Amino acid sequence: MKACDLFDIFTRQIVDYHQTDSVDASTVNPFAEGTFEHLLWEKSFIDTVQWHLEDLIRPDDVDPVEALRLKRWIDKSNQNRTDMVERIDDHYMQAFAQVTPLPNARINTETPAWAIDRLSILALKIYHFGIEVNRTDADEAHHAKCSAKYETLLVQKQDLMMAIDYLLEELAEGKKVMKLYRQMKMYNDPSLNPMLYGKVKGEK
């Protein structure tokens, strides 16, 4: 699957989300469960909901109780996002399992899934800057500023898609080696975060 196909799935999901534009709405995944496309859609949905959760928590006048609820939701979403990225990398590890690395093969600075994660977020930026560019209630200065950023995002999209395609090609040819280092997140693990395991000890 080419990077342009990945981007198309992300864009389709983002457009689908904005039919309701609600963080409480569920998504109807159009792809069969167990397929790579299904996984990509779910990953994009998590990113899209989190994008809007970040918007909801940002105003200065948000109710403190609601802010805490949103913060907990965002923390959970971050963990789900990481889990999804690792599942995408598992897909590529399996895809390249039979490739014999060349003697001069190198390790890339990031795995395919983390590059694809960046593409998912970039799809969200492009969608939302597209809205800003076409706003009828904004002045010309706003349009000019947003248009310049929108054009830069489109260039970034092409560059990132090209880089992802090159990486996948080099992995398939044995020119690069894929290694996984799972995210060692500590903040939400009761056995690793002192603020959590200290609290548990204090309650006993």
Phi, psi and chi 1 to 4 in degrees:
 res  aa     phi    psi   chi1   chi2   chi3   chi4
   1 MET       -  125.2 -176.1 -179.8  -69.3      -
   2 LYS   -76.3  160.4  -67.6  -72.9 -170.8  178.9
   3 ALA   -62.1  -32.5      -      -      -      -
   4 CYS   -63.8  -32.6   60.9      -      -      -
   5 ASP   -69.8  -38.6  -59.8  -42.7      -      -
   6 LEU   -60.5  -47.1  -54.9  173.8      -      -
   7 PHE   -62.6  -37.7 -168.1   86.8      -      -
   8 ASP   -62.5  -41.0  -74.8  -14.4      -      -
   9 ILE   -64.2  -44.7  -69.1  174.6      -      -
  10 PHE   -60.0  -44.4  -63.3  153.6      -      -
  11 THR   -65.6  -41.5  -59.0      -      -      -
  12 ARG   -59.8  -42.5  -77.5  179.9   58.2 -171.4
  13 GLN   -66.5  -41.8 -173.3  -73.1  129.9      -
  14 ILE   -62.8  -44.0  -67.5  166.7      -      -
  15 VAL   -63.1  -41.7  170.9      -      -      -
  16 ASP   -62.7  -42.6 -179.9   75.6      -      -
  17 TYR   -58.4  -41.6  169.8   88.8      -      -
  18 HIS   -77.2    3.3  -74.5   90.5      -      -
  19 GLN   -68.4  -32.7  -61.2  -55.7  -54.2      -
  20 THR  -108.5  -31.7   60.1      -      -      -
  21 ASP    53.4   46.8 -159.5    8.9      -      -
  22 SER  -133.6  129.7  169.9      -      -      -
  23 VAL   -68.6  -16.1  -65.4      -      -      -
  24 ASP   -90.1   -8.6  -65.6  -51.7      -      -
  25 ALA   -78.7  151.4      -      -      -      -
  26 SER   -95.2  169.4   58.4      -      -      -
  27 THR  -114.4  145.8 -176.0      -      -      -
  28 VAL  -103.0  104.0  178.0      -      -      -
  29 ASN   -73.6  120.8 -164.1  -42.6      -      -
  30 PRO   -78.1   -6.9   30.4  -35.3      -      -
  31 PHE  -101.9  151.3  -59.8  103.9      -      -
  32 ALA   -64.5  137.4      -      -      -      -
  33 GLU   -61.5  138.8 -169.0  167.8   -4.2      -
  34 GLY    96.1  -11.4      -      -      -      -
  35 THR   -87.4  159.8   63.0      -      -      -
  36 PHE   -65.0  -37.2 -172.3   49.2      -      -
  37 GLU   -61.9  -39.4  -68.3   84.2   -5.0      -
  38 HIS   -60.3  -43.4 -173.4  -80.4      -      -
  39 LEU   -63.1  -42.5 -179.8   60.3      -      -
  40 LEU   -64.1  -39.6  -66.7  169.4      -      -
  41 TRP   -62.8  -45.7 -177.3  -80.1      -      -
  42 GLU   -63.0  -40.0  -66.7  -63.8  -43.1      -
  43 LYS   -61.6  -45.4  166.3   69.0  171.5   65.0
  44 SER   -64.7  -36.8  179.0      -      -      -
  45 PHE   -64.4  -42.8 -179.9   68.2      -      -
  46 ILE   -59.2  -46.0  -70.7  172.7      -      -
  47 ASP   -63.1  -40.1  -66.8  -20.3      -      -
  48 THR   -68.3  -45.0  -55.7      -      -      -
  49 VAL   -61.5  -43.4  170.4      -      -      -
  50 GLN   -64.9  -36.5 -176.2  165.0  -27.3      -
  51 TRP   -53.5  -44.8  175.6  -74.4      -      -
  52 HIS   -80.4  -27.5  -68.4  -79.7      -      -
  53 LEU   -62.7  -40.7  -70.9  173.2      -      -
  54 GLU   -62.5  -34.3  -62.8  -78.1    0.1      -
  55 ASP   -67.1  -41.3  -76.3  -16.5      -      -
  56 LEU   -66.7  -31.7  -68.4  174.1      -      -
  57 ILE   -87.8  -10.2 -157.3  173.0      -      -
  58 ARG   -76.6  -34.9 -169.0  159.8  -73.5  117.1
  59 PRO   -58.2  143.6  -25.2   35.2      -      -
  60 ASP   -66.2  -26.2  -67.3  -25.6      -      -
  61 ASP   -96.0   14.4   60.7  -10.5      -      -
  62 VAL   -64.8  139.9   64.2      -      -      -
  63 ASP   -61.3  131.9  176.8   73.7      -      -
  64 PRO   -56.8  -39.5  -26.0   34.6      -      -
  65 VAL   -65.6  -42.4  174.8      -      -      -
  66 GLU   -66.3  -37.7  175.8   65.0    4.8      -
  67 ALA   -61.9  -41.6      -      -      -      -
  68 LEU   -64.7  -41.0  179.4   59.2      -      -
  69 ARG   -61.0  -43.2 -174.5 -176.0   75.2   87.8
  70 LEU   -66.6  -38.3  -68.1  170.5      -      -
  71 LYS   -62.5  -43.0  176.1   62.3  169.3   63.2
  72 ARG   -63.7  -38.6  -65.8  -74.9 -172.3 -104.9
  73 TRP   -64.2  -43.2 -168.5  -11.6      -      -
  74 ILE   -64.4  -41.0  -69.2  168.6      -      -
  75 ASP   -59.1  -45.3  -74.7  -14.2      -      -
  76 LYS   -64.1  -40.3 -176.9  178.4  179.4 -179.6
  77 SER   -62.8  -40.5  177.2      -      -      -
  78 ASN   -59.8  -41.3  -86.5  -36.5      -      -
  79 GLN   -66.4  -42.2 -174.4   61.9   59.9      -
  80 ASN   -62.8  -38.7  -69.8  -21.8      -      -
  81 ARG   -62.0  -45.5  174.7 -172.4  175.8 -166.5
  82 THR   -62.6  -42.4  -62.1      -      -      -
  83 ASP   -60.4  -40.5  -67.7  -16.0      -      -
  84 MET   -66.2  -41.0  -77.8  -67.9 -173.3      -
  85 VAL   -59.9  -42.6  170.2      -      -      -
  86 GLU   -68.1  -32.6  -67.9 -177.6  -12.6      -
  87 ARG   -68.2  -36.0  -73.5  176.3   60.7 -171.6
  88 ILE   -65.1  -41.5  -68.0  171.0      -      -
  89 ASP   -65.6  -34.3  -92.7  -23.9      -      -
  90 ASP   -60.0  -37.9  -73.2  -19.5      -      -
  91 HIS   -59.5  -46.0  165.9   85.6      -      -
  92 TYR   -73.9  -33.0  -74.5  112.4      -      -
  93 MET   -60.0  -41.9  -78.1  -67.3  -71.0      -
  94 GLN   -68.5  -39.7 -176.8  176.1    2.1      -
  95 ALA   -63.6  -34.2      -      -      -      -
  96 PHE  -105.7   14.4  -58.7  125.5      -      -
  97 ALA   -62.0  -31.7      -      -      -      -
  98 GLN   -92.6    1.6  -56.2  -54.6  -44.7      -
  99 VAL   -80.8  129.5  176.2      -      -      -
 100 THR   -91.3  116.6  -58.9      -      -      -
 101 PRO   -62.0  142.7  -21.2   33.3      -      -
 102 LEU   -70.0  158.5  -61.4  175.3      -      -
 103 PRO   -56.8  -32.6  -26.1   35.4      -      -
 104 ASN  -100.8   19.2   60.8  -17.2      -      -
 105 ALA   -62.7  143.4      -      -      -      -
 106 ARG  -117.5  163.7  -62.4 -179.5  178.3 -178.2
 107 ILE   -96.1  135.7  -61.5  175.0      -      -
 108 ASN   -78.6  157.4 -159.9   55.2      -      -
 109 THR   -67.6  -24.0 -175.7      -      -      -
 110 GLU  -144.7  158.3   63.8 -177.9   -7.3      -
 111 THR   -78.5  164.4   63.1      -      -      -
 112 PRO   -55.6  -40.8  -28.1   35.4      -      -
 113 ALA   -66.5  -35.4      -      -      -      -
 114 TRP   -72.6  -29.7  -78.3  110.4      -      -
 115 ALA   -69.1  -39.3      -      -      -      -
 116 ILE   -67.1  -34.5  -69.8  169.8      -      -
 117 ASP   -58.4  -42.6  175.0   73.7      -      -
 118 ARG   -63.6  -36.5  -69.9  166.9   53.9 -157.1
 119 LEU   -67.2  -36.8 -171.6   64.3      -      -
 120 SER   -62.9  -44.5  174.8      -      -      -
 121 ILE   -67.5  -37.1  -56.7  -56.7      -      -
 122 LEU   -63.8  -37.0 -171.5   59.1      -      -
 123 ALA   -60.9  -38.2      -      -      -      -
 124 LEU   -66.7  -42.4  -80.1  162.0      -      -
 125 LYS   -62.1  -43.9  -69.0 -178.8  179.7  179.5
 126 ILE   -64.3  -41.9  -71.0  172.6      -      -
 127 TYR   -60.4  -48.4  178.7   87.4      -      -
 128 HIS   -75.8  -32.8  -74.9  -77.2      -      -
 129 PHE   -69.5  -30.3  -96.7   99.7      -      -
 130 GLY   -61.3  -37.1      -      -      -      -
 131 ILE   -64.8  -44.8  -68.0  174.7      -      -
 132 GLU   -63.6  -38.3  -66.7  -58.9  -46.8      -
 133 VAL   -61.7  -32.5  166.7      -      -      -
 134 ASN  -102.1   10.6  -67.7  -65.9      -      -
 135 ARG   -64.8  133.2  -86.6  177.4   56.5 -171.2
 136 THR   -91.0  -11.3   57.5      -      -      -
 137 ASP  -101.4   11.8   61.5  -23.3      -      -
 138 ALA  -110.8  156.7      -      -      -      -
 139 ASP   -84.0  176.4   58.7   25.4      -      -
 140 GLU   -65.7  -33.9  -73.9  -58.0  -43.0      -
 141 ALA   -62.1  -41.7      -      -      -      -
 142 HIS   -64.0  -45.5  179.0   85.3      -      -
 143 HIS   -60.4  -43.0  -73.2  157.5      -      -
 144 ALA   -64.5  -44.8      -      -      -      -
 145 LYS   -63.5  -46.0 -179.8  177.0   67.8  174.0
 146 CYS   -69.8  -35.4  -69.3      -      -      -
 147 SER   -63.8  -40.7  -66.2      -      -      -
 148 ALA   -63.3  -43.4      -      -      -      -
 149 LYS   -68.6  -36.7  -68.6 -176.1  177.1 -178.7
 150 TYR   -62.6  -43.7 -177.2   75.3      -      -
 151 GLU   -64.0  -37.9  -67.9  -57.8  -39.9      -
 152 THR   -64.8  -40.3  -61.1      -      -      -
 153 LEU   -62.9  -36.9  -71.9  170.8      -      -
 154 LEU   -66.4  -37.0  -66.3 -180.0      -      -
 155 VAL   -66.8  -43.8  173.3      -      -      -
 156 GLN   -60.4  -38.2 -173.3  178.1   -2.5      -
 157 LYS   -59.4  -48.9  167.5 -166.9  167.1 -173.9
 158 GLN   -63.0  -41.6  -65.9  -57.1  -41.1      -
 159 ASP   -64.8  -44.1  -71.2  -14.4      -      -
 160 LEU   -67.8  -41.1 -178.5   54.5      -      -
 161 MET   -63.1  -39.6  -70.1 -162.7  -55.5      -
 162 MET   -64.0  -42.1 -174.3 -177.2  -57.8      -
 163 ALA   -64.6  -40.3      -      -      -      -
 164 ILE   -64.3  -44.6  -69.8  171.4      -      -
 165 ASP   -62.0  -42.2  -74.9  -20.7      -      -
 166 TYR   -61.8  -43.2  -78.0  155.8      -      -
 167 LEU   -61.9  -46.1  173.7   58.1      -      -
 168 LEU   -64.5  -37.6  -65.3  176.9      -      -
 169 GLU   -64.0  -44.4  -72.2  175.2    9.2      -
 170 GLU   -68.4  -33.6  -70.3  175.9  -34.4      -
 171 LEU   -67.1  -40.7  -73.2  168.0      -      -
 172 ALA   -66.8  -30.5      -      -      -      -
 173 GLU   -91.0   -2.9  -65.1  168.1   -3.4      -
 174 GLY    80.2   10.4      -      -      -      -
 175 LYS   -79.1  -20.6  -65.5  178.3 -179.1  178.1
 176 LYS  -132.2  153.3  -75.8 -166.6  173.9  176.3
 177 VAL  -109.6  135.5 -179.8      -      -      -
 178 MET   -98.2  123.4 -175.4  170.7  172.7      -
 179 LYS  -127.5  143.9  -65.9 -179.6   69.5  175.8
 180 LEU  -111.4  132.6  -66.1 -176.6      -      -
 181 TYR  -122.3  105.6  -65.5   95.0      -      -
 182 ARG   -59.9  147.5  -60.5  -61.3 -174.2 -174.4
 183 GLN   -67.2  119.4  -66.0  -64.8  -58.8      -
 184 MET   -90.9   65.3  -48.5  -61.0 -178.2      -
 185 LYS   -75.9  132.4  -68.2 -171.3  178.0  -65.6
 186 MET  -109.8  -22.5  -57.7  175.9   70.0      -
 187 TYR   -65.3  -27.9   65.6   85.1      -      -
 188 ASN  -112.6   17.0   59.0   -5.0      -      -
 189 ASP  -103.7  113.4 -170.9  -30.7      -      -
 190 PRO   -59.4  -20.9  -22.1   32.8      -      -
 191 SER   -90.8   -7.5   67.6      -      -      -
 192 LEU  -120.3  -27.6  -63.8  175.7      -      -
 193 ASN   -90.5  115.8 -173.0  -30.2      -      -
 194 PRO   -56.4  -31.4  -23.4   33.2      -      -
 195 MET   -68.3  -23.3  -67.4  -59.1  -65.7      -
 196 LEU   -94.4  -48.9  -63.2  178.9      -      -
 197 TYR   -75.1  -23.4   65.9   68.3      -      -
 198 GLY   -68.2  -37.8      -      -      -      -
 199 LYS   -66.3  -41.2 -179.1  177.1 -174.8  -63.7
 200 VAL   -62.8  -42.8  171.9      -      -      -
 201 LYS   -62.8  -39.9  -70.6  178.5 -178.7  178.1
 202 GLY   -66.9  -23.6      -      -      -      -
 203 GLU   -82.6  -16.5  -70.1  176.6  -12.0      -
 204 LYS   -76.8      -  -68.6 -178.0  177.3  178.8
